[in-house]
Amino acid sequence: MSISLFDALELISRKSSLTGLDLSGLDLSGVDLSNRILRGTDFKGANLSYSNMSGSDCTRANFRGANLYNANL
């Protein structure tokens, strides 16, 4: 079950590890996810356009159907 956008943004602002979170379908466009541990995080169908994930560990993260337009990977 995906968490709310508000809860997701709160976690992103406070934690360096988002391992295993279900962020599917959320609009995370322009969000700074750099230098995070995103192992196994579910981004299925999420809008990640213009987001920054540079330096992040995305091992086994699910990006199926996610919008990665101009995302910095």
Secondary structure, 3 states (H helix, E strand, C coil): CCCCHHHHHHHHHHCCECCCCECCCCECCCCECCCCECCCCECCCCECCCCECCCCECCCCECCCCECCCCEC
